[in-house]
């Protein structure tokens, strides 16, 4: 366990250094549009972004893209501020600021369901044992927070009164906190939850088994960016669609991206992550109205504007539709 904690601390330090260096450097490749694409979790859901970077698909489509890891809520903050043009985040993460007047919008979906596992310390034997315990999340209002709330509700607990929610940070930070006993429970996407299990933690619940439709991870930009750069968005969505094709058909390249972005060295972890990526990535990455409605329903008790909001107002599918109608996506899968 001590070795794993040391490994996680190393990840945090390297991640921070990487972000600082990348944000400090602005490359200027002649003849290509410049684009920063962020993601906030070491989750298989963002494989299409990683593979697009690894296979230079953005460059193939005339875009010089920087793919940046930004700790949890920083992706949303950077997108709204205009520091990045696109970001990978959950439907929940992008919906709240849009309801409050900002303009994030989904242009492609990476996953139309959540995959979280609710992981607890070994001394927690039952749901009743969770009462009064500390549940760590990345940040309030973000995907992990909503995932934890959904799971706790399905388990029969009130997430606002039966447990104490703590804003801990991204996956490595929450893993360290769980193993050290700073928190008693948290959520992880697969296959990261396996590392916690191998260190002695337990999976209490799997949201995939709860049949809860919700808009999961997605490629998000802003209405402002689309208005000014529609062709860049079009080519970015095309790059993501091509990347999904590679995820499904080129295991070696995808595994190389996994090892690079998820920092996996173990072949078993890499293979498991690849299988998940291949299975969840939709060939035609349309966001779903049903999934976004579920997000709005979840947000409505604390954000009354969600009650009257229309799910379609949170997505712009024109670029996928254009590529779909042209036959481009179908031709990728003869």
Phi, psi and omega in degrees: 000320179300322179296321180292319178299318178297320178299317182292321176298321178297319179301314182300316181294314181294322180297313180299315179298317181299315181296315181300315181295316183291321180288336180281337183256130178237103182286151182226080179278125183297137173083002180237144175287138181272137184211134172250127180239120182253158171216149190244011181209144176276063185246144178300341180301334184262018182303323183297327176292314182297313183292324176300323177287315182297320182270003179057039180287325175300313180298321178303327181259024172078026181234128173267100188254135168260123177260117190238135170271121178236126186306117173034255188295344182297332179298311179298315180299314181294323179295311182295325179285346182087010179284334171233155182270331182215155179210148174268121180202169182280164176300322179296317183296322182274336187289317184302310179295329178294321177296336182260012172111351176280177188234033175293146181211141181279133176245347176199151180250135175266332182204128181261029175198163176267154182239005189303142167252135178269111189250133184234164176287156188298335181285349177273110187262338185212170177300321180301328180293343181285339184299128181082000183272168183260124179248119182271136177227165182295313180187150182296133179088355179269176186303314181296324178296312180294322178299316179296319179297316180299313182297314181298320178297317179295333178278356178095012179254157174266113184294343181271335185237334185274340178226168174252116178274131180237134175279108186255319182131196184290183186306309182299321180293318179293323177299313179300317182294321180293314182292329181274349180089008177293327173234163182257342183199159175196182176240143174225148169279152173288151003268009184300327181301334180295328179296321178295318179298317180295337178268007175106359179279172183231145172270118180269329183206151179236114185296335179296334181273359184263000177051054180247102181287128180203147177291114180272222185294143184209162172270121187239136171231203178234156176302323180300314183292321179297317181298320183275332188224055184299325182286328176295318178296317179302313182289331176292316178296321177299319179298320180293319179296319177294325179293318177301321177300317179294321177303320184277340188237349183233081184298324183295315179296318181296318179294326176297320177294322178299312181298325182285311188273325178267355177060038177275140174243337181281127181298326180295315178298317181297315180296318180296317179298319180298315181300320179295312180303312183299322186281325187271337185291121180281134179303318176249101193279057175285134168290159183250140177296319180299317180294320179288327176298319178298320177299313182295322177298320179292326183278339190300326179299327182256342177233091184305333180299338181293335183296322183262357184288146178261126183308322182294340179288351182258006181219148175233101187260011184301324185287318175297317182300318179300313181292326179292312181298327182287348183088002184302313184293316181298326180292339178289339184237072183294000000 
